[in-house]
Amino acid sequence: MNAKYHHFNTLHKPVITEKSYKATSDANQYTFRVAPDATKLQVKAAVEAIFEVKVEKVQVVNLPSKEKRRGAHTGTRSGYRKAIVRLVEGQSLEVAEEA
């Protein structure tokens, strides 16, 4: 099986929030939604292979599902796994740039 295919299965999409933009400018950190079973080493390998940068540190967080309600109707917003990736100083990604 192709290694790049696995890397693209590990990273799902960037998380674009005010907090993630602040971390990008302050600490050179980028946030991604990742596969539920992805490890720190797999996330590091995927970011380095896809974006051709050096990763200094990876932190992984499991965000639980939340119950949401609109009027009398209840539902559940699904949980996900998030990775915060810090790049080596002097490098950057163009995944979360504003248009």
N, C-alpha and C positions, 0 to 999 in steps of 0.2 A: 504494500500500500504506500502511496505517496506521502512523504513527511509533511509537505506543505498542506495537504488536505487535513491532516491532524491538527496543524497549527490553526487553520481557519475554523476548525470545530471547537478548539479551546476558547478562542476569543469570539464572543458573540457580537458585541457592539460597544462603542464608548458610552460612558455615562456623562451626559452634558447637563450640569446643574451649576448654580452660582458657586456652590462650595467647591466643585471640581475645577472650575475656572480659576478660583482663588488659589487652590493648591498648585495648579499648573504654573501660575506666575510666581508664586512665593517659593515653592520647594521643588519645582521641576517634576511634579507628579502627575500621572495620567490615570484615569479610572476607567475600567472596562467591566461590562457584564461578562462572566465566563461560564463555562460548562459547570454543572453542579458537582461533578467529580474531579474537576481540575485541581492539580496541586500547584504549589508555588513554583516548583521547578518546571512544570509544564507551561505555566503562564510566562515565566521568564524566557524559556526557549521559544515560545510562540512569538512574543514581542520582538525578540532579537532577530528571529528569522524573517518575519513579515516586514518589519520596519527598518531593519538593518541598523540598529542602534545597540548600545551597551546598557544593560539594566544593572542598577546598583542594588536595589532592594524591592521585594514584593511583599505586600500584605494582603491577606485574603479574609473576607468577611462574609458570613452567611446572614442574609437578611430574611427574617421569617415572613410567612404570609400574614396578611392583615384582613380582618373582617371589615367590610364596608357596607354602609346602608344608605339607601336613598328612599326616604319615605318608609313605607311598610316593607319594601323589598330589601332583602339582605343578600350579600354575596361575599366572595372572598377574592382578594387580589393576591395573585401568586407570589411566593417568595422567590428569591434568586441569590446567586453567589456573585460577589463583587471583588475585583482585585484592584489594588492601588499600587501602581508601578512607579518607582522613582528611577529616573535615568541618571547616568553619569553626567557630571557637570559639563556644560557646553553642548549638549545634544538636546534635540527637541523632536516632537512629532507634529504632524499637520492634521491629525484626526479630529481635533476639537476646535479648529479655527472658526471664528465668526465670519459669516459671509457678508 
